[in-house]
Amino acid sequence: MYIKKKKFLCFILIPILLITLSVYYKVQSVPKTIFLREGECLKFDNILKAKNKDEIKANKDVYNSYKKIKLNLFGILPVKSIFLHSVSNDIKIYPGGQPVGVKLNTKGVLVIALSDIRTSKGNVSPAALGGIQVGDNITKIDGTYVKNAEQVQSAVNNCSGNKIRITIERKGNISEKIVNPVKGEDNNKYKIGLWVRDCAAGVGTLTFYDNKTGIFAALGHPITDIDTGTIMNISYGEVIPSSIISIKKGSKGNPGELKGVFVEEQKVLGKISKNTECGIFGNGDKRLINEGSKPMKIALRDEIKEGPAKILTTVEGDKPKLYDIRIEKLLQQDSPGAKSMLIRVTDPKLLNKTGGIVQGMSGSPIIQNNKIVGAVTHVLINKPDVGYGIYIEWMLNDSNILSR
């Protein structure tokens, strides 16, 4: 009798468990942010439903903001909220692929390290005691805006031993810290025990330029501080002409690199205004359009297919070329990020020159069926021919093109 009951329970519970897991997977597989072309509707089966069909249609009224939609299980039980964003069918952008020099100035100064000051009373770090942390941006000292590292040093040196008020920005939150400078034994000057950085520079790849708005995008991932690993909080920046002069070929366990130089540093092609999870963005002029280039349509994530594609990138000089790749896997993403798809370089010429994906190639447009579908972002260290790309919709969203 006991065995019969056990079999009966298993017969009932196992299907229920499988159905529950299936529903859970289906709910989790729906992205929190969905981009649709104007006039299209979200398509769900009978398991997930919105309250009415008009809610899931992409219209012009959701160009400038996200439309929140609640999904219900079997039309009854609320299980998830998603955000719908409408994308115009008319969007066309110029693909990049050429190298650009990038110059960034931080918002205030970035704290990259804390240190102890040797005093007559022992070692002490006033900045750490005052609550300042590595990765903070110092924006003001005693109410005066900070622009560079020299200004911080001057303010501390001239404090006459008085406490100073330091305004910091940490992960978007602003607060004020009180720090008490001390005199160091080495040079008898006031110090607070921190190292700061106020700028960064390097070479990356342009992803696209929008002729209608003058907006450009590059890299496909954020610029992070080399010491702290934090996304640099910038006040402004510039993109200038650049040229690739040499290649360090990638190999297993040893990522390669494109080495570039700035060309005509006084020739500013655009102003950088944003540094986000999806790249750097700003406004530039038509000199960012490659000679002979034509605007291309973009593909949303549900229009991208696993299979052959191309990347437009530059491995010599400043003229981009197309190389064959394969989109190996499209990855599920609930929020913006640089790892949207897994890609593999298949082009013999590119493999011979670079070994695959190398540093400096980030931002190279990924093209499939004559549409821009994303951009190269990362390489797998132990598989230099394999790396990641970002969905172009994430970059378009951060560029603000979709809201114009």
Stockholm file with secondary structure:
# STOCKHOLM 1.0

chainA/1-404         MYIKKKKFLCFILIPILLITLSVYYKVQSVPKTIFLREGECLKFDNILKAKNKDEIKANKDVYNSYKKIKLNLFGILPVKSIFLHSVSNDIKIYPGGQPVGVKLNTKGVLVIALSDIRTSKGNVSPAALGGIQVGDNITKIDGTYVKNAEQVQSAVNNCSGNKIRITIERKGNISEKIVNPVKGEDNNKYKIGLWVRDCAAGVGTLTFYDNKTGIFAALGHPITDIDTGTIMNISYGEVIPSSIISIKKGSKGNPGELKGVFVEEQKVLGKISKNTECGIFGNGDKRLINEGSKPMKIALRDEIKEGPAKILTTVEGDKPKLYDIRIEKLLQQDSPGAKSMLIRVTDPKLLNKTGGIVQGMSGSPIIQNNKIVGAVTHVLINKPDVGYGIYIEWMLNDSNILSR
#=GR chainA/1-404 SS CHHHHHHHHHHHHHHHHHHHHHHHHHHHTSCSEEEEETTCBCCCCSSEECSSGGGGBCCGGGSSSCEEEEEEETTTEEEEEEEEEEECTTCEEEECCSEEEEEEEEEEEEEEEECCEEETTEEECHHHHTTCCTTCEEEEETTEECCSHHHHHHHHHTSTTCCEEEEEEETTEEEEEEECCEECTTTCCEECCEEEEEEEEEEEEEEEEETTTTEEEESSSCCBCTTTCCBCCEEEEEEEEEEEEEEECCBTTBCCEEEEEESCTTCCCEEEEEEETTEEEEEECGGGSCTTCCCEEECCGGGCCSEEEEEEECSSBTCCEEEEEEEEEECCCSSCCSCSEEEEECCHHHHHHHSSCCBTCTTCEEEETTEEEEEEEEEETTEEEEEEEEEHHHHHHHHTGGGC
#=GC SS_cons         CHHHHHHHHHHHHHHHHHHHHHHHHHHHTSCSEEEEETTCBCCCCSSEECSSGGGGBCCGGGSSSCEEEEEEETTTEEEEEEEEEEECTTCEEEECCSEEEEEEEEEEEEEEEECCEEETTEEECHHHHTTCCTTCEEEEETTEECCSHHHHHHHHHTSTTCCEEEEEEETTEEEEEEECCEECTTTCCEECCEEEEEEEEEEEEEEEEETTTTEEEESSSCCBCTTTCCBCCEEEEEEEEEEEEEEECCBTTBCCEEEEEESCTTCCCEEEEEEETTEEEEEECGGGSCTTCCCEEECCGGGCCSEEEEEEECSSBTCCEEEEEEEEEECCCSSCCSCSEEEEECCHHHHHHHSSCCBTCTTCEEEETTEEEEEEEEEETTEEEEEEEEEHHHHHHHHTGGGC
//
